[in-house]
Amino acid sequence: MSTSRPLKITVFFVLSLLTLSGLVISSVVMINQLGMNQRLQGWVNLLWLPLPILILIVDRICVRKFEAKNVNKIQWYILVTLILIVILNYLRLLIE
């Protein structure tokens, strides 16, 4: 008798997986190009891989400790705050 736990999906979990897949796909495409600049940029893109992996690991630890509902609520607050900061910065740049 197996007791499998359902995968508890959070905002940062989905964003981390999308970022990882986007980084890997874009890096593979760029590395296989003919130009040296694009190949180099593909390898440089791979240097960003530890960041989404770290976010993914921290997210899974928080979900295990605090449950997905509480973690999701905090992650939405963080995401909305970051979006508001970007919007305010854009408006600040328009005013200048």
C-alpha positions as CSV (number, residue, x, y, z in Angstrom):
1,M,0.0,0.0,0.0
2,S,1.6,3.2,-1.1
3,T,0.9,6.6,0.4
4,S,1.6,9.1,-2.2
5,R,1.3,12.8,-1.4
6,P,-0.3,15.1,-4.0
7,L,2.0,17.7,-5.4
8,K,1.2,21.0,-3.8
9,I,1.6,23.7,-6.5
10,T,2.6,27.3,-5.5
11,V,3.2,30.5,-7.5
12,F,7.0,30.4,-7.2
13,F,7.0,26.6,-8.0
14,V,5.3,27.3,-11.4
15,L,7.5,30.4,-12.1
16,S,10.7,28.5,-11.2
17,L,9.8,25.6,-13.5
18,L,8.9,28.0,-16.4
19,T,12.1,29.9,-15.8
20,L,14.2,26.7,-15.8
21,S,12.6,25.4,-19.0
22,G,13.0,28.8,-20.7
23,L,16.6,29.1,-19.7
24,V,17.5,25.6,-20.8
25,I,15.7,25.8,-24.1
26,S,17.0,29.3,-25.0
27,S,20.6,28.3,-24.0
28,V,20.5,25.1,-26.1
29,V,19.2,27.1,-29.1
30,M,21.8,29.8,-28.7
31,I,24.7,27.4,-28.2
32,N,23.8,25.6,-31.4
33,Q,23.9,28.9,-33.5
34,L,26.7,29.7,-35.9
35,G,27.8,33.0,-34.5
36,M,30.3,33.1,-31.6
37,N,28.5,35.9,-29.8
38,Q,25.3,33.8,-29.7
39,R,27.1,30.7,-28.5
40,L,28.8,32.7,-25.7
41,Q,25.4,34.2,-24.7
42,G,24.0,30.7,-24.5
43,W,26.7,29.6,-22.1
44,V,26.3,32.8,-20.0
45,N,22.5,32.1,-19.8
46,L,23.3,28.9,-18.1
47,L,25.0,30.8,-15.3
48,W,21.5,31.9,-14.2
49,L,20.4,28.3,-13.5
50,P,21.2,28.3,-9.8
51,L,18.8,31.1,-9.0
52,P,15.5,29.4,-10.0
53,I,16.8,26.1,-8.6
54,L,17.4,27.8,-5.2
55,I,14.0,29.4,-5.3
56,L,12.5,26.0,-6.1
57,I,14.3,24.3,-3.2
58,V,13.3,27.1,-0.7
59,D,9.7,26.9,-1.9
60,R,9.5,23.2,-1.4
61,I,11.0,23.5,2.1
62,C,8.4,26.2,3.0
63,V,5.5,24.2,1.6
64,R,6.6,21.2,3.7
65,K,6.9,23.3,6.8
66,F,4.0,25.7,6.5
67,E,1.5,24.1,4.1
68,A,0.8,25.3,0.5
69,K,-2.1,27.6,1.3
70,N,-0.1,29.8,3.7
71,V,3.0,29.8,1.4
72,N,0.9,30.7,-1.6
73,K,-0.7,33.7,0.3
74,I,2.8,35.1,1.1
75,Q,4.1,34.4,-2.4
76,W,1.2,36.4,-3.9
77,Y,2.0,39.3,-1.6
78,I,5.6,39.2,-2.7
79,L,4.7,39.0,-6.4
80,V,2.1,41.8,-6.2
81,T,4.7,44.0,-4.4
82,L,7.3,43.3,-7.0
83,I,4.8,44.1,-9.8
84,L,3.9,47.4,-8.1
85,I,7.5,48.3,-7.7
86,V,8.1,47.7,-11.4
87,I,5.0,49.8,-12.3
88,L,6.1,52.7,-10.0
89,N,9.6,52.6,-11.5
90,Y,8.1,52.7,-15.0
91,L,5.9,55.7,-14.1
92,R,8.9,57.4,-12.5
93,L,10.9,57.0,-15.7
94,L,8.0,58.4,-17.7
95,I,7.9,61.5,-15.6
96,E,11.6,62.3,-16.0
